[in-house]
């Protein structure tokens, strides 16, 4: 693997999109200081995950984005892409080339991608982990890092070697395991807390569960005895009823004749009503068909509009494609013209290169002749120069004497002037110091007042913070109390839901049907009656007594569903059940005389009106309770029964019953009797309501606590700010006091200085007359010497002119030679660029031809779509005409059906009148029969009461009870045993049957938690082993790699220094990881501290260490940023030898100024800054340049 390409846009000084191609070997990046060379190394480090702006030579991460220049605006983002050749598969990706991209925006956002797929920074760091190209590795080494390697602490140096050893994957594994271990420790603590809480809940429930089990056993035996006694009584009453029914059958024969007539009339009326229903159904169908046809007509009209719109859209698309094709063909023609122009320019460049080569040879010959002439002139000039020097020496002595006198005079004048200036400055300083002292005194008073105000503010905030913390503590306690109550109610509700889902109070047959419906085996099952109604608490006992066994009746949607359920029970032998088909049952209604009793004192109302239910099952509820009244007590019930001639069922709030026919059923409920379906559903609703209220209270408490916490946080922040502000003010006050004191001292010092300077100025002044005569003698001697010097200067000037002319001509020739060489290089580069541009034009031409073909194909497809849309419009219009005709026919048929309906309604009214007359005669006969059926009704009610008691108390039908009943030889003995069992149950006291389920649930929960705790403990042991293994493997890899690096370091050091020795020593320390110490001994020197090495020796030693690391663990690539800056020419030569040797096994990118390093490179990239603040790249392949030079020499 190696770095194949780097693409930059907007990164630091690279404002334009820039691409650099790299190959194995050594690539040198050169250029003047400040041109942006090191920005390329920063770009590589940035893409590989560097997050420190300081290491990237900035203060913020936004500093990597091009900030603009004199002629350019700042860019909004920076992007760098590194492309790696992954042919050897070193990176764990199935690609021959792997690209890594990083983009940063000025808003602070960053984006990362691997092979164009968005990813996280962590993914990039993981990809390069332990490859040597990681963020903490040695893939980018700058000049400062060379010295930092040697100057780092032993711990920092160890991290450098750990990257080389590839231990980061073990450290990452250890960190991840440690994080998971912390999570597991938290889970263990929570599981132990929960397990302890469950154990504390189990202990008090164990005794209650035992009592509940004894209660259940006694209840089962008592139920068996009660069922057997009830069956015995039921059979006796049934025999008496059989005798009475025989007598009643004789009267029924007399009613048969009248009943036959009534049935005949009813049948005729039913047929008329069926005909009426049929014609109404036909009318409804015709109305629906008419509306449907209208809707279809609108839909077809919409389709026509849509097809027409599609035609317009396709026409616009076709026009756009034609315009695009025309533009593409114009571009093809322009590119062809451009190709011809560039080819002509390429031929012209070849001619210019040949002419420039001939001109260069002529200039070089002329320069050689001028150089010889220049040498002769310079020799003559040197002789004249010696004579001038002797004359100048004598002149200089005279001038020195004159200058000495002038300097002494000037010094005296300057001293006087300086003393005056110092006096003025001292006076100004005195005034400034006095003003500063006055100003600081005023500022001192202001700051003292602000400090006092800040102290008052802090005291106020401390009082408010204390009150807020007390409030937060109280609100937290209230929230915990509400949450604890909510958890308690939630547990109770869960227990009730489990009891409700079990459905133990339903007979076996009903329970089986409901279970099958839940499994989807039976359709149309609405639910049991108890599940479909809701009753207020004060009416529960009355409704339960009134319904009795009917609570377990199953409501179904239709009779076909009832029949399917009956077959299901028969086929599987699951018992019996009663079904209420909603399309078959009829509601029970009160007659006019019966409704009158609703106004009696003590009558609460019709039972069906006291029950809440879904309107869908209202018919079934009316069927069961429509002829049942609820009253306050048994006395009122008897009065109501007499008033209605015992035709209604009357039930009291205590559950006592007066049955049709006059039978009375009542008594007390057994203590500890298990929960009924209605009371359980009511209790569950109450608990859920309470739980919702507690949840709301908990949310409100959470909001209050959060608000209090926010207030405490706000006050703490304000208090901290106030304290900081006070401290700042106190610091300002102290500074102000110090400034005031210093200003007073400065004023006193300036006052003393001003007095002293004033005295010196007054004492200055005066001149010496003897110094004037000496000055005139020296002036005469200087004039004589200057005349002789002018003669020699004229001769020297003539020679200098000749030399200047020769030199100027040679400079012109040199500039001409340089310009020719630069021009030839520029022409060569331009020719290369033209060839690349011609290739690009040809490639774009091919791509454009493909695009034109694709657009022409799209144009053909759109034309075909337009023809299809036109056909759709025609077909839709035909369909619309057919629908219009059909709707007219349907409207005519609808009017005929309405006329037939009016005729049938008239005929039904006539037959209903005749049926009412017949009904009156039948009612008279029924009144005569009622007196004979009273006694039979009482017996029937008794049997019904027995059945209802079996259903209400034991959830059994009479057939199920007979199947479970045992033979009782002695009824008195069985009754005594039942009484004994009741006494035992009463002795146990109130028992909650749910405690058994709760106890078993808690036991299962305890076992589950214990098992989970064991699993988590095993996970903790496993994670501890993982951490220990990672540490052990990491240390092993580190030790093995360090041994190899030590040997390589010694060899590289001796080679770079021409001898000496170097070693890496492991510094063992108790309680922490061992550090790494570097020991070096340059040739001819004793072992010494690294700090005593010269800069070149330190750089060379660090370079030896880097090459040793690369030898032991080769990096895919290595960027060396001016690491050879501190080396002399000899050491540069050794450095390049080692560099070329290492480059045979890897890839090096070297930023350098050294000529020797450039000569060792396989490719050169020049970085220039032609435009201020914007870097540009110029590339030169060394091999290609050498071949071009040889071709020119041959030509």
Secondary structure by P-SEA (a helix, b strand, c coil): ccccbbbbccccccccbbbbbbcccbbbbbbccccccaaaaaaaaaaaccccccccccccccccccccccccccccbbbbbbbbbcccccccccccbbbbbbbbccccbbbbbcccccccaaaaaaaaccccccccccccccaaaaaaaaaccaaaaaaaaaaaacaaaaaaaaaaaaaaaaaaaaaaaaaaaaaaaaaaaaaaaaaaaaaaaaaaaaaaaaaaaaaaaaaaaaaaaaaaaaaaaaaaaaaaaaaaaaaaaaaaaaaaaaaaaaaaaaaaaaaaaaaaaaaaaaaaaaaaaaaaaaaaaaaaaaaaaaaaaaaaaaaaaaaaaaaaaaaaaaaaaaaaaaaaaaaaaaaaaaaaaaaaaaaaaaaaaaaaaaaaaaaaaaaaaaaaaaaaaaaaaaaaaaaaaaaaaaaaaaaaaaaaaaaaaaaaaaaaaaaaaaaaaaaaaaaaaaaaaaaaaaaaaaaaaaaaaaaaaaaaaaaaaaaaaaaaaaaaaacccccaaaaaaaaaaaacccccccccccccccccccaaaaaaaaacccccbbbcccaaaaaaaaaaaaaaccccccccccccbbbbbbccccccccccccccccccccccccccaaaaaaaacccbbbbccaaaaaaaaaaacccbbbbcccccccccccccccccccccccccaaaaaaaaaaaaaaaaaaaaaaaaaaaaaaaaaaaaaaaaaaaaaaaaaaaaaaaaaaaaaaaaaaaaaaaaaaaaaaaaaaaaaaacccccaaaaaaaaaaaaaaaaaaaaaaaaaaaaaaaaaaaaaaaaaaaaaaaaaaaaaaaaaaaaaaaaaaaaaaaaaaaaaaaaaaaaaaaaaaaaaaaaaaaaaaaaaaaaaaaaaaaaaaaaaaaaaaaaaaaaaaaaaaaaaaaaaaaaaaaaaaaaaaaaacccaaaaaaaaaaaaaaaaaaaaaccccaaaaaaaccccccaaaaaaaaaaaaaaaaaacccccaaaaaaaaaaaaaaaaaaaaaaaaaaaaaaaaaaaaaaaaaaaaaaaaaaaaaaaaaaaaaaaaccccccccccccccccbbbbbbbbcccccccccccccaaaaaaaaaaaaaaaaaaccccbbbbccccccccaaaaaaaaaaaaaaaacbbbbbbcccaaaaaaccbbbbbbcccccbbbbbbbcaaaaaaaaaaaaac
